[in-house]
């Protein structure tokens, strides 16, 4: 339960700062319109809650499998995992014709810059998560 509370709070704080206050997605992708169209709908925010959790769970799996102990190496694992997963999604959607699906439009519009953006967002949420988890 401690992990879930820590994650939900970290996601909320990280999203408010990275997405809404700093507008990092628009800066990195250079496409304010598509970023704002995604984040101005509650269902998409809930989808991000799920996606970030999946990215972290995959990275936590690697951390456990490779018995990574140092915090900096855990953070690097989070970043690399996020970049690889997002890049694979981008590769998939860019290999198909553009459809009305949001992710098809997203990856065909912003391309691999989405991997950099996701790495910043997920990495930041992870850092907040670790601090909150230690303090609860």
C-alpha positions as CSV (number, residue, x, y, z in Angstrom):
1,X,0.0,0.0,0.0
2,X,2.9,2.3,0.8
3,X,4.2,1.9,-2.8
4,X,0.8,2.7,-4.3
5,X,0.3,5.8,-2.2
6,X,3.9,6.9,-3.0
7,X,3.3,6.3,-6.7
8,X,0.0,8.1,-6.9
9,X,1.4,11.2,-5.1
10,X,4.6,11.1,-7.2
11,X,2.6,10.8,-10.4
12,X,0.4,13.8,-9.4
13,X,3.3,16.0,-8.4
14,X,5.5,15.0,-11.4
15,X,2.7,15.5,-13.9
16,X,1.8,18.9,-12.5
17,X,5.4,20.1,-12.7
18,X,6.6,18.4,-15.9
19,X,3.4,18.6,-17.9
20,X,1.5,21.6,-16.7
21,X,3.9,24.0,-15.1
22,X,7.0,23.5,-17.3
23,X,5.2,22.3,-20.4
24,X,8.2,20.1,-21.1
25,X,6.3,18.0,-23.7
26,X,5.7,21.1,-25.9
27,X,9.3,22.2,-25.6
28,X,10.9,18.8,-26.4
29,X,8.5,17.7,-29.1
30,X,8.1,21.2,-30.6
31,X,4.4,20.5,-31.0
32,X,2.3,22.3,-28.4
33,X,-1.0,21.5,-30.2
34,X,-0.7,17.7,-30.0
35,X,0.7,17.7,-26.5
36,X,-2.1,20.0,-25.2
37,X,-4.7,18.0,-27.0
38,X,-3.5,14.9,-25.1
39,X,-3.2,16.4,-21.7
40,X,-6.4,18.4,-21.7
41,X,-8.5,15.2,-21.4
42,X,-8.9,13.3,-18.1
43,X,-9.0,9.8,-19.7
44,X,-5.6,10.5,-21.2
45,X,-4.2,11.5,-17.8
46,X,-5.5,8.2,-16.4
47,X,-3.9,6.4,-19.4
48,X,-0.6,8.1,-18.5
49,X,-1.0,6.9,-14.9
50,X,-1.2,3.4,-16.3
51,X,1.6,3.8,-18.8
52,X,4.1,5.3,-16.4
53,X,3.3,2.5,-13.9
54,X,4.0,-0.1,-16.6
55,X,7.3,1.5,-17.6
56,X,8.3,1.6,-13.9
57,X,7.3,-2.0,-13.3
58,X,9.3,-3.2,-16.3
59,X,12.3,-1.2,-15.1
60,X,11.9,-2.5,-11.6
61,X,11.9,-6.0,-13.1
62,X,15.3,-5.2,-14.6
63,X,16.6,-3.7,-11.4
64,X,15.6,-6.8,-9.5
65,X,16.9,-9.3,-12.2
66,X,20.3,-7.6,-12.4
67,X,20.4,-6.9,-8.6
68,X,21.0,-3.2,-9.1
69,X,21.8,-1.6,-5.7
70,X,23.1,1.9,-6.3
71,X,20.4,4.6,-6.7
72,X,22.1,6.3,-9.6
73,X,22.2,2.9,-11.5
74,X,18.5,2.4,-10.7
75,X,17.7,5.8,-12.1
76,X,19.7,5.1,-15.3
77,X,17.8,1.8,-15.6
78,X,14.5,3.7,-15.4
79,X,15.7,6.2,-18.1
80,X,17.0,3.5,-20.5
81,X,14.0,1.3,-20.0
82,X,11.7,4.3,-20.8
83,X,13.6,5.3,-23.9
84,X,13.7,1.7,-25.2
85,X,9.9,1.1,-24.6
86,X,8.9,4.5,-26.1
87,X,11.2,4.0,-29.0
88,X,9.7,0.6,-29.8
89,X,6.2,2.1,-29.7
90,X,7.4,4.9,-32.0
91,X,9.0,2.4,-34.4
92,X,5.8,0.4,-34.5
93,X,3.5,3.3,-35.2
94,X,5.9,4.9,-37.7
95,X,6.0,1.6,-39.6
96,X,2.2,1.8,-40.2
97,X,0.1,4.3,-42.1
98,X,-1.2,7.1,-40.0
99,X,-4.7,6.5,-38.7
100,X,-7.2,8.4,-36.5
101,X,-5.7,6.6,-33.4
102,X,-4.1,9.3,-31.2
103,X,-0.9,7.3,-30.7
104,X,-0.6,6.9,-34.5
105,X,-0.8,10.7,-34.9
106,X,1.4,11.3,-31.8
107,X,4.4,9.1,-32.9
108,X,4.1,10.1,-36.6
109,X,4.0,13.8,-35.6
110,X,6.6,14.0,-32.8
111,X,8.7,10.9,-33.6
112,X,11.5,9.8,-31.3
113,X,11.5,13.1,-29.4
114,X,8.7,11.4,-27.5
115,X,11.3,9.0,-26.0
116,X,13.2,11.9,-24.6
117,X,10.1,13.5,-23.2
118,X,8.9,10.2,-21.6
119,X,12.4,9.6,-20.1
120,X,12.2,13.0,-18.4
121,X,8.6,12.5,-17.2
122,X,9.1,8.9,-15.9
123,X,12.5,9.7,-14.5
124,X,11.2,12.7,-12.6
125,X,8.2,10.7,-11.3
126,X,10.6,8.0,-10.2
127,X,12.8,10.4,-8.2
128,X,9.8,11.9,-6.5
129,X,8.5,8.3,-5.8
130,X,11.7,7.3,-4.1
131,X,11.7,10.4,-1.9
132,X,8.1,10.0,-0.9
133,X,8.4,6.3,-0.2
134,X,11.4,6.9,2.1
135,X,9.5,9.6,4.0
136,X,6.3,7.7,4.6
